[in-house]
């Protein structure tokens, strides 16, 4: 059996880190800030898509993403917390299944967070944004995670 976890809203709440990093990027690039509610409504989407939805021109989106990540890397552990019973859920799940993480967050930072919370040792697979061409909700991240466990799946990405 395999159980795949998402991060934000499933195991962690990084809303404060996300909001602060977005506002920092708008400050650095001297751009009008969207409201916290506008940013929160997009949490879960890849950063480039979030910025485009918040009105940033495609030609400079990756500048904003880079600024966001630079700030997020510094504050993420301090401004993120585990959701209630998340640690217990991970431990229990690991007793009955192989477990992994599939997230639109950067895998590198997700691993740092999970290590910070003492949970990374339970996960055999972590698929982040940099590991796929098509992020969630596309099936590619989930299929890649399943393949990483060494299981064969009959469906290809084209079937999804």
DSSP file (Angstrom, degrees, kcal/mol; ACC not computed):
  #  RESIDUE AA STRUCTURE BP1 BP2  ACC     N-H-->O    O-->H-N    N-H-->O    O-->H-N    TCO  KAPPA ALPHA  PHI   PSI    X-CA   Y-CA   Z-CA
    1    1 A X              0   0    0      0, 0.0    97,-2.6     0, 0.0     2,-0.4   0.000 360.0 360.0 360.0 145.3    0.0    0.0    0.0
    2    2 A X  E     -a   98   0A   0     95,-0.2     2,-0.4     2,-0.0    97,-0.2  -0.984 360.0-168.5-126.3 136.2    1.1    3.5   -0.8
    3    3 A X  E     -a   99   0A   0     95,-2.5    97,-2.1    -2,-0.4     2,-0.5  -0.995   7.2-161.7-123.7 127.4   -0.1    6.8    0.9
    4    4 A X  E     -a  100   0A   0     -2,-0.4     2,-0.4    95,-0.2    97,-0.2  -0.923   6.7-159.2-110.2 131.9    0.8   10.1   -0.7
    5    5 A X  E     -a  101   0A   0     95,-3.0    97,-2.8    -2,-0.5     2,-0.2  -0.836   8.9-146.8-107.8 144.9    0.5   13.3    1.3
    6    6 A X        -     0   0    0     -2,-0.4    97,-0.2    95,-0.2     5,-0.1  -0.490  16.2-142.8 -87.3 173.3    0.3   16.9    0.2
    7    7 A X  S >>>S+     0   0    0     95,-0.2     4,-2.6    -2,-0.2     5,-2.2   0.810  72.3  65.0-103.9 -73.1    1.9   19.5    2.4
    8    8 A X  B 345S+c   12   0B   0      1,-0.3     5,-0.2     2,-0.2    -1,-0.2  -0.327 122.4   1.7 -62.9 124.3    0.0   22.8    2.7
    9    9 A X  T 345S+     0   0    0      3,-3.0    -1,-0.3    -2,-0.1     4,-0.1   0.329 132.0  60.9  83.8  -8.1   -3.3   22.3    4.4
   10   10 A X  T <45S-     0   0    0     -3,-2.1    -2,-0.2     2,-0.3    -3,-0.2   0.748 127.6  -4.9-111.6 -54.4   -2.6   18.6    4.9
   11   11 A X  T  <5S+     0   0    0     -4,-2.6    72,-2.9     1,-0.2     2,-0.3   0.702 129.1  28.6-110.6 -32.9    0.5   18.3    7.1
   12   12 A X  E   < -cD   8  82B   0     -5,-2.2    -3,-3.0    70,-0.3     2,-0.5  -0.843  55.7-143.3-129.7 162.4    1.6   21.9    7.5
   13   13 A X  E     + D   0  81B   0     68,-2.7    68,-1.8    -2,-0.3     3,-0.2  -0.940  28.5 160.0-123.2 106.7    0.4   25.5    7.6
   14   14 A X     >  +     0   0    0     -2,-0.5     4,-2.7    66,-0.2     5,-0.2   0.050  33.4 121.3-111.8  23.8    2.9   27.7    5.9
   15   15 A X  H  > S+     0   0    0      1,-0.2     4,-3.0     2,-0.2     5,-0.3   0.901  74.0  50.4 -55.3 -45.6    0.4   30.6    5.2
   16   16 A X  H  > S+     0   0    0     63,-0.4     4,-2.5     1,-0.2    -1,-0.2   0.914 112.7  46.3 -62.2 -42.5    2.5   33.1    7.2
   17   17 A X  H  > S+     0   0    0     62,-0.8     4,-2.1     2,-0.2    -1,-0.2   0.891 114.1  48.9 -66.0 -39.4    5.7   32.2    5.4
   18   18 A X  H  X S+     0   0    0     -4,-2.7     4,-2.5     2,-0.2    -2,-0.2   0.951 113.2  45.6 -64.8 -50.1    3.9   32.3    2.0
   19   19 A X  H  X S+     0   0    0     -4,-3.0     4,-2.8     1,-0.2     5,-0.2   0.933 113.9  48.6 -60.6 -47.1    2.3   35.7    2.7
   20   20 A X  H  X S+     0   0    0     -4,-2.5     4,-2.3    -5,-0.3    -1,-0.2   0.901 112.4  48.9 -61.2 -40.4    5.5   37.3    4.0
   21   21 A X  H  X S+     0   0    0     -4,-2.1     4,-2.0    -5,-0.2    -1,-0.2   0.880 111.7  48.7 -69.5 -37.4    7.5   36.0    1.0
   22   22 A X  H  X S+     0   0    0     -4,-2.5     4,-2.2     2,-0.2    -2,-0.2   0.954 113.2  46.9 -63.8 -48.9    4.9   37.3   -1.5
   23   23 A X  H  X S+     0   0    0     -4,-2.8     4,-2.1     1,-0.2    -2,-0.2   0.882 110.5  53.3 -63.3 -37.2    4.8   40.7    0.2
   24   24 A X  H  X S+     0   0    0     -4,-2.3     4,-2.9    -5,-0.2    -1,-0.2   0.922 108.1  50.2 -61.1 -43.7    8.6   40.8    0.3
   25   25 A X  H  X S+     0   0    0     -4,-2.0     4,-2.1     1,-0.2    -2,-0.2   0.885 109.9  50.0 -65.0 -36.9    8.8   40.1   -3.4
   26   26 A X  H  <>S+     0   0    0     -4,-2.2     5,-2.9     2,-0.2    -1,-0.2   0.872 112.2  48.7 -68.6 -35.1    6.3   42.9   -4.2
   27   27 A X  H ><5S+     0   0    0     -4,-2.1     3,-1.4     3,-0.2    -2,-0.2   0.956 111.4  48.6 -64.0 -50.7    8.4   45.3   -2.0
   28   28 A X  H 3<5S+     0   0    0     -4,-2.9    -2,-0.2     1,-0.3    -1,-0.2   0.882 117.6  40.8 -58.4 -40.6   11.6   44.3   -3.7
   29   29 A X  T 3<5S-     0   0    0     -4,-2.1    -1,-0.3    -5,-0.2    -2,-0.2   0.321 109.6-123.6 -94.0   8.7   10.2   44.7   -7.2
   30   30 A X  T < 5 +     0   0    0     -3,-1.4     2,-0.4     1,-0.2    -3,-0.2   0.915  59.7 146.7  52.1  51.9    8.3   47.9   -6.2
   31   31 A X      < -     0   0    0     -5,-2.9    -1,-0.2    -6,-0.1    -2,-0.1  -0.897  57.5 -94.5-118.7 147.1    4.9   46.5   -7.2
   32   32 A X        -     0   0    0     -2,-0.4     2,-0.3     1,-0.1    -5,-0.0  -0.340  46.8-118.8 -58.7 135.7    1.5   47.1   -5.7
   33   33 A X        -     0   0    0      1,-0.0     2,-0.1    -7,-0.0    -1,-0.1  -0.576  16.6-137.5 -80.5 136.8    0.6   44.4   -3.1
   34   34 A X        -     0   0    0     -2,-0.3     2,-0.1     1,-0.1    -8,-0.0  -0.433  38.7 -90.2 -76.2 167.6   -2.4   42.2   -3.6
   35   35 A X     >  -     0   0    0     -2,-0.1     4,-1.9     1,-0.1     5,-0.2  -0.372  30.4-113.4 -74.9 159.2   -4.4   41.5   -0.5
   36   36 A X  H  > S+     0   0    0      1,-0.2     4,-3.1     2,-0.2     5,-0.2   0.882 119.0  56.4 -57.2 -38.1   -3.7   38.6    1.8
   37   37 A X  H  > S+     0   0    0      1,-0.2     4,-1.9     2,-0.2    -1,-0.2   0.881 104.4  51.5 -64.8 -38.1   -7.0   37.1    0.7
   38   38 A X  H  4 S+     0   0    0      2,-0.2     4,-0.4     1,-0.2    -1,-0.2   0.905 113.9  44.3 -64.3 -40.6   -6.0   37.2   -3.0
   39   39 A X  H >X S+     0   0    0     -4,-1.9     3,-1.7     1,-0.2     4,-0.5   0.938 111.5  52.6 -68.1 -47.2   -2.8   35.4   -2.2
   40   40 A X  H >< S+     0   0    0     -4,-3.1     3,-1.1     1,-0.3    -2,-0.2   0.850 100.3  62.6 -58.7 -35.7   -4.4   32.8    0.0
   41   41 A X  T 3< S+     0   0    0     -4,-1.9    -1,-0.3     1,-0.2    -2,-0.2   0.708 107.2  45.1 -63.4 -18.7   -7.0   32.0   -2.7
   42   42 A X  T X4 S+     0   0    0     -3,-1.7     3,-2.2    -4,-0.4    -1,-0.2   0.468  78.6 127.4-104.7  -4.1   -4.1   30.8   -4.9
   43   43 A X  T <<  +     0   0    0     -3,-1.1     3,-0.1    -4,-0.5    -3,-0.0  -0.322  68.1  40.3 -59.2 131.7   -2.1   28.8   -2.3
   44   44 A X  T 3  S+     0   0    0      1,-0.6    -1,-0.3    60,-0.0     2,-0.2   0.026  93.0 100.7 114.3 -24.0   -1.5   25.3   -3.7
   45   45 A X  S <  S-     0   0    0     -3,-2.2    -1,-0.6     1,-0.1    92,-0.1  -0.556  88.2 -87.8 -84.9 156.8   -0.8   26.5   -7.3
   46   46 A X     >  -     0   0    0     90,-0.3     4,-2.3    -2,-0.2     3,-0.4  -0.309  40.5-113.2 -60.2 150.8    2.8   26.8   -8.5
   47   47 A X  H  > S+     0   0    0     57,-0.3     4,-2.8     1,-0.2     5,-0.2   0.874 114.2  55.3 -56.9 -42.7    4.4   30.1   -7.7
   48   48 A X  H  > S+     0   0    0      1,-0.2     4,-2.0     2,-0.2    -1,-0.2   0.897 110.5  46.0 -61.0 -38.6    4.7   31.2  -11.4
   49   49 A X  H  > S+     0   0    0     -3,-0.4     4,-2.6     2,-0.2    -1,-0.2   0.902 111.0  53.0 -69.0 -40.7    1.0   30.7  -11.9
   50   50 A X  H  X S+     0   0    0     -4,-2.3     4,-1.5     1,-0.2    -2,-0.2   0.942 110.1  47.6 -59.1 -47.8    0.2   32.5   -8.6
   51   51 A X  H  <>S+     0   0    0     -4,-2.8     5,-2.5     1,-0.2    -1,-0.2   0.910 111.3  50.3 -62.5 -41.8    2.2   35.5   -9.7
   52   52 A X  H ><5S+     0   0    0     -4,-2.0     3,-1.6    -5,-0.2    -1,-0.2   0.925 110.3  50.3 -61.2 -43.1    0.5   35.6  -13.1
   53   53 A X  H 3<5S+     0   0    0     -4,-2.6    -1,-0.2     1,-0.3    -2,-0.2   0.777 106.3  56.8 -65.2 -25.7   -2.9   35.4  -11.5
   54   54 A X  T 3<5S-     0   0    0     -4,-1.5    -1,-0.3    -5,-0.2    -2,-0.2   0.318 128.8 -96.0 -89.6   8.5   -1.9   38.3   -9.2
   55   55 A X  T < 5S+     0   0    0     -3,-1.6     2,-0.4     1,-0.3    -3,-0.2   0.576  73.2 146.0  96.4  10.8   -1.1   40.4  -12.3
   56   56 A X      < -     0   0    0     -5,-2.5    -1,-0.3    -6,-0.1     5,-0.1  -0.680  53.5-112.4 -84.4 132.9    2.6   40.0  -12.8
   57   57 A X    >>  -     0   0    0     -2,-0.4     3,-1.9     1,-0.1     4,-0.8  -0.338  20.2-123.3 -64.5 141.5    3.7   40.1  -16.4
   58   58 A X  G >4 S+     0   0    0      1,-0.3     3,-0.6     2,-0.2     4,-0.5   0.805 107.1  65.9 -56.0 -32.8    5.0   36.7  -17.7
   59   59 A X  G 34 S+     0   0    0      1,-0.2    -1,-0.3     2,-0.1    -2,-0.1   0.721 114.8  28.2 -66.1 -20.4    8.3   38.3  -18.8
   60   60 A X  G X> S+     0   0    0     -3,-1.9     4,-1.6     2,-0.1     3,-0.8   0.346  88.0 104.7-120.7   4.5    9.2   39.0  -15.1
   61   61 A X  H <X S+     0   0    0     -4,-0.8     4,-2.4    -3,-0.6     3,-0.2   0.891  80.7  52.5 -54.3 -43.6    7.4   36.3  -13.3
   62   62 A X  H 3> S+     0   0    0     -4,-0.5     4,-2.3     1,-0.2    -1,-0.3   0.766 103.0  58.6 -71.0 -23.4   10.6   34.3  -12.6
   63   63 A X  H <> S+     0   0    0     -3,-0.8     4,-2.0     2,-0.2    -1,-0.2   0.916 109.5  44.6 -65.2 -42.4   12.3   37.3  -11.1
   64   64 A X  H  X S+     0   0    0     -4,-1.6     4,-2.9     2,-0.2    -2,-0.2   0.912 112.0  52.1 -66.4 -43.0    9.5   37.4   -8.6
   65   65 A X  H  X S+     0   0    0     -4,-2.4     4,-2.8     1,-0.2     5,-0.2   0.923 109.7  49.3 -59.9 -44.9    9.6   33.7   -8.0
   66   66 A X  H  X S+     0   0    0     -4,-2.3     4,-2.2     2,-0.2    -1,-0.2   0.910 112.3  47.6 -61.4 -42.6   13.4   33.9   -7.4
   67   67 A X  H  X S+     0   0    0     -4,-2.0     4,-1.9     2,-0.2    -2,-0.2   0.916 112.1  50.7 -64.5 -43.0   12.9   36.7   -4.9
   68   68 A X  H  X S+     0   0    0     -4,-2.9     4,-3.3     1,-0.2     5,-0.2   0.954 111.7  46.8 -56.7 -52.4   10.1   34.8   -3.2
   69   69 A X  H  X S+     0   0    0     -4,-2.8     4,-2.5     1,-0.2    -1,-0.2   0.866 107.9  56.2 -63.0 -37.5   12.2   31.7   -2.8
   70   70 A X  H  X S+     0   0    0     -4,-2.2     4,-0.7    -5,-0.2    -1,-0.2   0.920 115.7  37.3 -59.8 -43.9   15.2   33.6   -1.5
   71   71 A X  H >X S+     0   0    0     -4,-1.9     4,-1.6     2,-0.2     3,-0.7   0.918 114.6  54.3 -73.9 -44.7   13.1   35.0    1.3
   72   72 A X  H 3X S+     0   0    0     -4,-3.3     4,-2.6     1,-0.3    -2,-0.2   0.885 101.7  59.5 -57.7 -41.4   11.1   31.9    1.9
   73   73 A X  H 3< S+     0   0    0     -4,-2.5     4,-0.3     1,-0.2    -1,-0.3   0.859 108.3  45.6 -55.9 -37.5   14.2   29.8    2.4
   74   74 A X  H << S+     0   0    0     -4,-0.7    -1,-0.2    -3,-0.7     4,-0.2   0.856 125.6  27.1 -76.3 -36.4   15.3   32.0    5.3
   75   75 A X  H  X S+     0   0    0     -4,-1.6     4,-2.4     1,-0.1    -2,-0.2   0.546  90.0  97.6-106.3  -8.5   11.9   32.2    7.1
   76   76 A X  H  X S+     0   0    0     -4,-2.6     4,-0.5     1,-0.2   -59,-0.1   0.870  86.7  44.3 -58.2 -45.4   10.1   29.0    6.2
   77   77 A X  H >4 S+     0   0    0     -4,-0.3     3,-0.6     1,-0.2    -1,-0.2   0.912 117.0  46.4 -66.3 -40.4   11.0   26.9    9.3
   78   78 A X  H 34 S+     0   0    0     -4,-0.2    -1,-0.2     1,-0.2    -2,-0.2   0.853 118.7  40.4 -68.3 -35.6   10.3   29.7   11.7
   79   79 A X  H 3< S+     0   0    0     -4,-2.4   -62,-0.8   -65,-0.1     2,-0.4   0.271 103.3  78.6-102.6  10.7    7.0   30.7   10.0
   80   80 A X    <<  -     0   0    0     -3,-0.6     2,-0.3    -4,-0.5   -66,-0.2  -0.932  55.7-174.0-119.7 142.7    5.6   27.2    9.3
   81   81 A X  E     -D   13   0B   0    -68,-1.8   -68,-2.7    -2,-0.4     2,-0.2  -0.971  28.4-107.2-135.1 154.6    3.9   24.9   11.8
   82   82 A X  E     -D   12   0B   0     -2,-0.3   -70,-0.3   -70,-0.2     2,-0.1  -0.490  39.3-115.2 -71.6 143.1    2.6   21.3   11.7
   83   83 A X    >   -     0   0    0    -72,-2.9     3,-2.2    -2,-0.2     4,-0.4  -0.442  49.1 -74.9 -74.4 156.8   -1.1   20.9   11.7
   84   84 A X  T 3  S+     0   0    0      1,-0.3    -1,-0.1     2,-0.1   -72,-0.0  -0.275 117.1   2.3 -55.7 131.0   -2.7   19.3   14.7
   85   85 A X  T 3> S+     0   0    0     -3,-0.1     4,-2.4     1,-0.1    -1,-0.3   0.483  92.8 123.0  70.7   6.6   -2.1   15.5   14.7
   86   86 A X  H <> S+     0   0    0     -3,-2.2     4,-2.5     2,-0.2     5,-0.2   0.929  73.0  49.5 -63.1 -44.8    0.0   15.6   11.5
   87   87 A X  H  > S+     0   0    0     -4,-0.4     4,-2.3     1,-0.2    -1,-0.2   0.928 112.6  47.4 -61.1 -45.1    3.0   14.0   13.2
   88   88 A X  H  > S+     0   0    0      1,-0.2     4,-2.6     2,-0.2    -1,-0.2   0.894 110.8  52.3 -62.9 -40.3    0.9   11.2   14.6
   89   89 A X  H  X S+     0   0    0     -4,-2.4     4,-2.7     2,-0.2    -2,-0.2   0.911 110.1  48.3 -63.2 -42.5   -0.8   10.7   11.2
   90   90 A X  H  X S+     0   0    0     -4,-2.5     4,-2.3     2,-0.2    -2,-0.2   0.934 112.4  48.4 -63.3 -46.5    2.5   10.4    9.4
   91   91 A X  H  X S+     0   0    0     -4,-2.3     4,-0.8    -5,-0.2    -2,-0.2   0.928 114.4  45.4 -61.6 -45.4    3.8    7.9   12.0
   92   92 A X  H >X S+     0   0    0     -4,-2.6     3,-0.9     1,-0.2     4,-0.8   0.925 112.2  51.3 -64.0 -44.6    0.7    5.7   11.8
   93   93 A X  H >X S+     0   0    0     -4,-2.7     4,-1.6     1,-0.3     3,-0.9   0.887 105.7  56.0 -60.2 -38.9    0.6    5.8    8.0
   94   94 A X  H 3< S+     0   0    0     -4,-2.3    -1,-0.3     1,-0.2    -2,-0.2   0.714 101.4  59.1 -69.1 -18.8    4.2    4.7    7.8
   95   95 A X  H << S+     0   0    0     -3,-0.9    -1,-0.2    -4,-0.8    -2,-0.2   0.732 117.9  28.8 -78.6 -22.7    3.4    1.7    9.9
   96   96 A X  H << S+     0   0    0     -3,-0.9     2,-0.3    -4,-0.8    -2,-0.2   0.505 126.8  16.0-115.2  -7.2    0.8    0.4    7.4
   97   97 A X  S  < S-     0   0    0     -4,-1.6     2,-0.4    -5,-0.2   -95,-0.2  -0.970  77.3 -94.7-155.7 165.7    2.1    1.7    4.1
   98   98 A X  E     -a    2   0A   0    -97,-2.6   -95,-2.5    -2,-0.3     2,-0.3  -0.772  51.9-154.4 -81.1 136.4    5.0    3.2    2.1
   99   99 A X  E     +a    3   0A   0     23,-0.5    25,-2.8    -2,-0.4    26,-0.8  -0.887  20.2 168.5-124.1 151.6    4.5    7.0    2.3
  100  100 A X  E     -ab   4 125A   0    -97,-2.1   -95,-3.0    -2,-0.3     2,-0.4  -0.905  27.3-120.0-146.1 173.2    5.5    9.9    0.1
  101  101 A X  E     -ab   5 126A   0     24,-2.1    26,-3.0    -2,-0.3     2,-0.4  -0.967  16.9-174.6-121.0 135.7    4.9   13.6   -0.4
  102  102 A X  E     + b   0 127A   0    -97,-2.8     2,-0.3    -2,-0.4   -95,-0.2  -0.982  24.9 154.4-128.2 118.7    3.6   15.2   -3.6
  103  103 A X        -     0   0    0     24,-2.5     4,-0.1    -2,-0.4    33,-0.1  -0.951  53.4-134.0-143.5 157.2    3.6   19.0   -3.5
  104  104 A X  S    S+     0   0    0     -2,-0.3   -57,-0.3    24,-0.1    24,-0.1   0.523  84.1  98.3 -86.2  -7.7    3.7   22.1   -5.7
  105  105 A X  S    S-     0   0    0      1,-0.1    24,-2.4    22,-0.1     2,-0.2  -0.333  96.7 -84.0 -68.8 160.9    6.3   23.5   -3.2
  106  106 A X     >  -     0   0    0     22,-0.2     4,-2.2    23,-0.2     5,-0.2  -0.517  35.5-136.4 -65.2 131.6   10.0   23.1   -4.1
  107  107 A X  H  > S+     0   0    0     -2,-0.2     4,-2.6     1,-0.2     5,-0.2   0.874 101.2  57.8 -59.3 -39.5   11.1   19.7   -3.1
  108  108 A X  H  > S+     0   0    0      1,-0.2     4,-1.6     2,-0.2    -1,-0.2   0.917 111.6  40.3 -59.1 -45.9   14.3   21.0   -1.7
  109  109 A X  H  > S+     0   0    0      2,-0.2     4,-2.3     1,-0.2    -1,-0.2   0.829 112.5  56.4 -74.4 -31.6   12.5   23.4    0.8
  110  110 A X  H  X S+     0   0    0     -4,-2.2     4,-2.6     2,-0.2    -2,-0.2   0.903 106.5  50.2 -64.8 -40.4    9.9   20.7    1.5
  111  111 A X  H  X S+     0   0    0     -4,-2.6     4,-2.6     2,-0.2     5,-0.2   0.917 108.7  51.9 -63.6 -42.8   12.6   18.4    2.6
  112  112 A X  H  X S+     0   0    0     -4,-1.6     4,-2.4     2,-0.2    -2,-0.2   0.921 111.4  47.9 -58.9 -44.3   14.1   21.0    4.9
  113  113 A X  H  X S+     0   0    0     -4,-2.3     4,-2.0     2,-0.2    -2,-0.2   0.932 111.7  48.5 -62.9 -46.2   10.7   21.6    6.5
  114  114 A X  H  <>S+     0   0    0     -4,-2.6     5,-3.3     1,-0.2     6,-1.1   0.872 112.6  48.6 -65.6 -35.6   10.1   17.9    7.0
  115  115 A X  H ><5S+     0   0    0     -4,-2.6     3,-1.3     4,-0.2    -1,-0.2   0.904 108.2  55.3 -66.5 -40.8   13.6   17.5    8.5
  116  116 A X  H 3<5S+     0   0    0     -4,-2.4    -2,-0.2     1,-0.3    -1,-0.2   0.880 111.7  43.6 -57.3 -39.9   12.9   20.5   10.8
  117  117 A X  T 3<5S-     0   0    0     -4,-2.0    -1,-0.3    -5,-0.1    -2,-0.2   0.412 115.8-116.1 -88.8   2.3    9.8   18.8   12.0
  118  118 A X  T < 5S+     0   0    0     -3,-1.3    -3,-0.2    -4,-0.2    -2,-0.1   0.804  87.4 106.5  71.1  29.9   11.5   15.4   12.4
  119  119 A X    >>< +     0   0    0     -5,-3.3     3,-2.0    -6,-0.2     4,-0.5   0.596  43.1  88.5-114.5 -15.2    9.3   13.7    9.8
  120  120 A X  G >4 S+     0   0    0     -6,-1.1     3,-1.4     1,-0.3    -5,-0.1   0.831  79.2  67.8 -59.2 -32.1   11.5   13.3    6.7
  121  121 A X  G 34 S+     0   0    0      1,-0.3    -1,-0.3    -7,-0.2    -2,-0.1   0.722  96.3  56.1 -60.8 -20.5   12.7    9.9    7.9
  122  122 A X  G <4 S+     0   0    0     -3,-2.0   -23,-0.5   -24,-0.0     2,-0.4   0.702  93.2  81.5 -84.0 -20.4    9.2    8.4    7.4
  123  123 A X    <<  -     0   0    0     -3,-1.4   -23,-0.2    -4,-0.5     3,-0.1  -0.733  50.2-174.7 -95.8 131.6    8.9    9.4    3.8
  124  124 A X  S    S+     0   0    0    -25,-2.8     2,-0.4    -2,-0.4   -24,-0.2   0.681  75.9  32.4 -90.7 -20.8   10.4    7.3    1.0
  125  125 A X  E     -b  100   0A   0    -26,-0.8   -24,-2.1     2,-0.0     2,-0.4  -0.995  55.3-176.6-140.2 140.3    9.5    9.7   -1.8
  126  126 A X  E     -b  101   0A   0     -2,-0.4     2,-0.6   -26,-0.2   -24,-0.2  -0.931   7.0-172.1-137.8 114.5    9.2   13.5   -2.1
  127  127 A X  E     +b  102   0A   0    -26,-3.0   -24,-2.5    -2,-0.4     2,-0.2  -0.931  14.7 175.3-108.9 114.5    8.1   14.9   -5.4
  128  128 A X    >   -     0   0    0     -2,-0.6     3,-1.8   -26,-0.2     4,-0.3  -0.479  48.6 -83.6-109.0-177.5    8.3   18.7   -5.6
  129  129 A X  G >  S+     0   0    0    -24,-2.4     3,-1.2     1,-0.3   -23,-0.2   0.831 124.5  56.8 -56.3 -37.1    7.7   21.3   -8.3
  130  130 A X  G 3  S+     0   0    0      1,-0.2    -1,-0.3   -25,-0.2   -24,-0.1   0.583  97.4  64.5 -75.8  -7.0   11.2   20.9   -9.7
  131  131 A X  G <  S+     0   0    0     -3,-1.8     2,-0.3     2,-0.0    -1,-0.2   0.476 102.4  48.5 -93.3  -2.4   10.6   17.2  -10.3
  132  132 A X    <   -     0   0    0     -3,-1.2     3,-0.2    -4,-0.3     9,-0.0  -0.936  59.2-148.0-136.9 156.9    7.8   17.5  -12.9
  133  133 A X  S    S+     0   0    0     -2,-0.3     2,-0.6     1,-0.3    -1,-0.1   0.810  99.2  42.3 -85.5 -37.0    7.0   19.4  -16.0
  134  134 A X  S    S-     0   0    0      3,-0.0     7,-0.6     4,-0.0    -1,-0.3  -0.908  82.4-155.3-116.4 103.3    3.3   19.5  -15.2
  135  135 A X    >   -     0   0    0     -2,-0.6     3,-1.9    -3,-0.2     5,-0.2  -0.166  39.5 -35.3 -71.7 168.5    2.5   20.3  -11.5
  136  136 A X  T 3  S+     0   0    0      1,-0.3   -90,-0.3     3,-0.1    -1,-0.2  -0.271 119.7  45.9 -52.7 144.1   -0.7   19.3   -9.6
  137  137 A X  T 3  S+     0   0    0     -3,-0.1    -1,-0.3   -92,-0.1    -2,-0.1  -0.973 101.8  87.8 -87.2   5.8   -3.5   19.0  -10.4
  138  138 A X  S <  S-     0   0    0     -3,-1.9     3,-0.5     1,-0.1     4,-0.4  -0.280  84.6-123.0 -58.6 153.0   -2.0   17.2  -13.4
  139  139 A X  S  > S+     0   0    0      1,-0.2     4,-2.7    18,-0.2     3,-0.4   0.666  91.4  91.3 -74.3 -17.8   -1.4   13.5  -12.7
  140  140 A X  H  > S+     0   0    0      1,-0.2     4,-2.8     2,-0.2     5,-0.2   0.870  83.7  49.7 -51.6 -47.6    2.3   13.6  -13.5
  141  141 A X  H  > S+     0   0    0     -7,-0.6     4,-2.1    -3,-0.5    -1,-0.2   0.907 114.0  45.7 -61.0 -39.4    3.5   14.3   -9.9
  142  142 A X  H  > S+     0   0    0     -3,-0.4     4,-2.5    -4,-0.4    -1,-0.2   0.927 113.7  48.3 -68.3 -44.2    1.4   11.4   -8.5
  143  143 A X  H  X S+     0   0    0     -4,-2.7     4,-2.4     1,-0.2    -2,-0.2   0.896 111.3  51.1 -63.3 -39.3    2.5    9.0  -11.3
  144  144 A X  H  X S+     0   0    0     -4,-2.8     4,-2.1    -5,-0.3    -1,-0.2   0.901 109.9  50.3 -63.4 -40.3    6.2   10.0  -10.7
  145  145 A X  H  X S+     0   0    0     -4,-2.1     4,-1.0    -5,-0.2    -2,-0.2   0.940 110.6  48.6 -62.7 -46.4    5.8    9.3   -7.0
  146  146 A X  H ><>S+     0   0    0     -4,-2.5     5,-1.4     1,-0.2     3,-0.7   0.908 111.2  50.1 -61.1 -41.8    4.3    5.9   -7.7
  147  147 A X  H ><5S+     0   0    0     -4,-2.4     3,-1.9     1,-0.2    -1,-0.2   0.864 103.1  61.3 -63.3 -35.7    7.1    5.1  -10.1
  148  148 A X  H 3<5S+     0   0    0     -4,-2.1    -1,-0.2     1,-0.3    -2,-0.2   0.764  97.0  58.9 -63.7 -24.9    9.6    6.2   -7.5
  149  149 A X  T <<5S-     0   0    0     -4,-1.0    -1,-0.3    -3,-0.7    -2,-0.2   0.552 121.0-111.3 -78.2  -7.3    8.3    3.4   -5.2
  150  150 A X  T < 5S+     0   0    0     -3,-1.9     2,-0.3     1,-0.3    -3,-0.2   0.600  72.5 137.6  88.2  11.9    9.2    0.9   -7.9
  151  151 A X      < -     0   0    0     -5,-1.4     2,-0.4     1,-0.0    -1,-0.3  -0.682  50.4-129.3 -92.0 146.5    5.7    0.1   -8.7
  152  152 A X        -     0   0    0     -2,-0.3     2,-0.4    -3,-0.1    -5,-0.0  -0.776  20.3-164.5 -95.3 137.8    4.6   -0.3  -12.3
  153  153 A X        -     0   0    0     -2,-0.4    -6,-0.0     2,-0.1   -10,-0.0  -0.977  15.7-148.7-125.2 136.8    1.5    1.5  -13.5
  154  154 A X  S    S+     0   0    0     -2,-0.4     2,-0.2     2,-0.0    -1,-0.1   0.785  74.6  80.7 -76.6 -28.0   -0.4    0.7  -16.7
  155  155 A X        -     0   0    0      2,-0.0     2,-0.2     3,-0.0    -2,-0.1  -0.553  66.2-150.9 -83.5 143.3   -1.6    4.2  -17.5
  156  156 A X    >>  -     0   0    0     -2,-0.2     3,-1.2     1,-0.1     4,-0.5  -0.567  35.7 -98.1 -99.8 172.9    0.7    6.7  -19.1
  157  157 A X  G >4 S+     0   0    0      1,-0.3     3,-1.2    -2,-0.2   -18,-0.2   0.839 122.9  62.4 -59.1 -32.4    0.5   10.5  -18.6
  158  158 A X  G 34 S+     0   0    0      1,-0.3    -1,-0.3     2,-0.2    -3,-0.0   0.773  95.5  60.4 -65.8 -24.9   -1.5   10.7  -21.9
  159  159 A X  G <4        0   0    0     -3,-1.2    -1,-0.3     1,-0.2    -2,-0.2   0.691 360.0 360.0 -74.5 -18.4   -4.2    8.6  -20.4
  160  160 A X    <<        0   0    0     -3,-1.2    -1,-0.2    -4,-0.5    -2,-0.2   0.450 360.0 360.0 -91.6 360.0   -4.9   11.1  -17.6
